[in-house]
Amino acid sequence: MAPIALIGLRSLSIVIPAIPSTLYSILAGALFGLGTGILYIAIADFLACMLNFYLAKRFGRRLVQRMVGQRFMYKVDTLSSKYLENNIFLTSGFLMTGLFDFVAYAVGLTQMKWQNFTLALILGITVSTPPVVALGAGILEQGRWLLGLALLGMFALAMLTGWLNRRRES
């Protein structure tokens, strides 16, 4: 029962971005240990972000605005129009931040295909979930450093992708 409750609460906190979600990752590590905690959080994140993406694709901007609120809609607009549509690695990098719930909605408003979003999401979850769950499991005292390094690596890959795309177009 506890795993289902954790997955449900974490998913709800992603679909409704006003609810903080990081606590659930730490809690998963504390309750279930590193490996099982990562699995539960990865399942919740995958399902909820795919739902956010689907809702944005299917119902558009009006529903997204209702879900994230008028106040946060500028974040969604900025992310979707300027950065995410053509760069899987940058999308992955943004999915590793505390704004990943907004990012999933934002990408849903772009022309990005679900296959590309799924790849970016899996990459983002794979890199960002273990350090936070490890904090809860008590394994990684400096988990923020590992997360920071992972984010820097993803942004470096995103920049490389952009540079290669520009070079190819020239």
C-alpha positions as CSV (number, residue, x, y, z in Angstrom):
1,M,0.0,0.0,0.0
2,A,2.8,2.4,0.8
3,P,4.4,2.2,-2.6
4,I,1.1,2.9,-4.4
5,A,0.4,5.9,-2.1
6,L,3.9,7.3,-2.7
7,I,3.6,6.9,-6.5
8,G,0.1,8.5,-6.4
9,L,1.1,11.4,-4.3
10,R,4.3,12.1,-6.3
11,S,2.4,11.9,-9.5
12,L,-0.3,14.2,-8.2
13,S,2.4,16.7,-7.2
14,I,3.7,16.7,-10.8
15,V,0.3,17.0,-12.5
16,I,-0.6,19.8,-10.1
17,P,2.6,21.8,-10.0
18,A,1.6,23.9,-6.9
19,I,2.3,20.8,-4.7
20,P,6.1,20.4,-3.9
21,S,7.4,17.0,-5.1
22,T,11.0,16.7,-4.0
23,L,10.1,15.6,-0.6
24,Y,8.6,12.4,-2.0
25,S,11.9,11.5,-3.6
26,I,13.7,11.9,-0.2
27,L,10.9,10.0,1.5
28,A,11.2,7.2,-1.0
29,G,14.8,6.8,-0.2
30,A,14.2,6.8,3.5
31,L,11.3,4.3,3.4
32,F,12.4,1.9,0.7
33,G,16.1,2.3,0.3
34,L,18.0,3.5,-2.7
35,G,17.2,1.0,-5.5
36,T,13.5,0.5,-4.7
37,G,13.0,4.2,-4.0
38,I,14.5,5.1,-7.3
39,L,12.2,2.7,-9.0
40,Y,9.1,4.1,-7.4
41,I,10.0,7.7,-8.1
42,A,11.0,6.9,-11.7
43,I,7.6,5.2,-12.3
44,A,5.7,8.2,-10.8
45,D,7.8,10.8,-12.7
46,F,7.4,8.9,-16.0
47,L,3.7,8.4,-15.7
48,A,3.0,12.0,-14.5
49,C,5.2,13.7,-17.0
50,M,3.8,11.7,-19.8
51,L,0.3,12.7,-18.6
52,N,1.3,16.4,-18.5
53,F,2.7,16.1,-22.0
54,Y,-0.4,14.3,-23.3
55,L,-2.8,16.8,-21.6
56,A,-0.9,19.8,-23.2
57,K,-0.9,18.1,-26.6
58,R,-4.5,17.0,-26.5
59,F,-6.2,20.0,-24.8
60,G,-3.8,22.8,-25.4
61,R,-2.9,26.1,-23.8
62,R,-6.2,26.7,-21.9
63,L,-5.9,23.5,-19.9
64,V,-2.2,24.0,-19.2
65,Q,-3.0,27.5,-18.0
66,R,-5.6,26.1,-15.6
67,M,-3.2,23.4,-14.3
68,V,-0.2,25.7,-13.8
69,G,-2.0,29.0,-13.1
70,Q,-1.8,32.3,-14.9
71,R,1.2,33.3,-12.7
72,F,3.4,30.5,-14.0
73,M,2.2,30.5,-17.6
74,Y,5.1,32.7,-18.6
75,K,7.5,30.0,-17.5
76,V,5.7,27.5,-19.7
77,D,5.6,29.9,-22.7
78,T,9.3,30.9,-22.3
79,L,10.5,27.3,-22.0
80,S,8.4,26.0,-24.9
81,S,9.0,28.7,-27.5
82,K,12.6,29.4,-26.9
83,Y,14.4,26.3,-25.8
84,L,12.7,22.9,-25.9
85,E,11.1,22.1,-29.2
86,N,14.2,20.9,-31.2
87,N,16.7,19.9,-28.5
88,I,16.2,16.6,-26.7
89,F,19.3,17.1,-24.5
90,L,18.3,20.5,-23.4
91,T,14.8,19.2,-22.7
92,S,16.4,16.4,-20.6
93,G,18.4,19.0,-18.8
94,F,15.3,21.1,-18.0
95,L,13.5,17.9,-16.9
96,M,16.2,17.4,-14.3
97,T,15.4,20.7,-12.6
98,G,12.7,21.6,-10.1
99,L,10.6,22.9,-13.0
100,F,10.2,19.5,-14.6
101,D,6.4,19.5,-14.1
102,F,6.2,22.8,-16.0
103,V,8.6,21.5,-18.7
104,A,6.4,18.5,-19.4
105,Y,3.5,20.8,-20.0
106,A,5.6,23.3,-22.0
107,V,7.0,20.6,-24.3
108,G,3.4,19.4,-24.9
109,L,2.6,22.8,-26.4
110,T,5.4,22.5,-28.9
111,Q,5.7,20.3,-32.1
112,M,8.0,17.8,-30.3
113,K,6.9,14.2,-31.0
114,W,6.1,12.0,-28.1
115,Q,9.0,9.6,-29.0
116,N,11.5,12.4,-28.6
117,F,9.9,13.6,-25.3
118,T,9.9,10.0,-24.0
119,L,13.6,9.7,-24.7
120,A,14.3,13.1,-23.1
121,L,12.2,12.1,-20.1
122,I,13.9,8.8,-19.6
123,L,17.3,10.4,-19.8
124,G,16.3,13.1,-17.3
125,I,14.8,10.7,-14.8
126,T,17.9,8.4,-15.1
127,V,20.3,11.2,-14.2
128,S,18.3,13.3,-11.7
129,T,16.4,10.8,-9.6
130,P,19.3,8.8,-7.9
131,P,21.0,11.7,-6.1
132,V,17.8,13.0,-4.5
133,V,16.5,9.5,-3.5
134,A,20.0,8.8,-2.2
135,L,19.7,11.8,0.1
136,G,16.7,10.1,1.7
137,A,18.4,6.8,1.9
138,G,21.3,8.5,3.7
139,I,23.8,7.2,1.2
140,L,24.8,10.5,-0.4
141,E,25.5,13.4,1.9
142,Q,26.6,15.6,-1.0
143,G,23.8,14.6,-3.4
144,R,23.3,18.1,-4.6
145,W,26.9,18.1,-6.0
146,L,26.2,15.0,-8.0
147,L,22.9,16.5,-9.3
148,G,24.6,19.7,-10.2
149,L,27.3,17.9,-12.1
150,A,24.7,15.8,-13.9
151,L,22.8,19.0,-14.9
152,L,26.0,20.7,-16.1
153,G,26.8,17.6,-18.2
154,M,23.3,17.7,-19.8
155,F,23.5,21.3,-20.6
156,A,26.9,20.7,-22.2
157,L,25.3,18.0,-24.3
158,A,22.5,20.4,-25.3
159,M,25.0,23.1,-26.3
160,L,27.0,20.5,-28.3
161,T,23.7,19.4,-30.1
162,G,22.9,23.0,-30.9
163,W,26.4,23.7,-32.3
164,L,26.2,20.5,-34.4
165,N,22.8,21.4,-35.7
166,R,24.0,24.9,-36.7
167,R,27.1,23.4,-38.3
168,R,25.1,20.9,-40.3
169,E,22.7,23.6,-41.5
170,S,25.6,25.7,-42.8
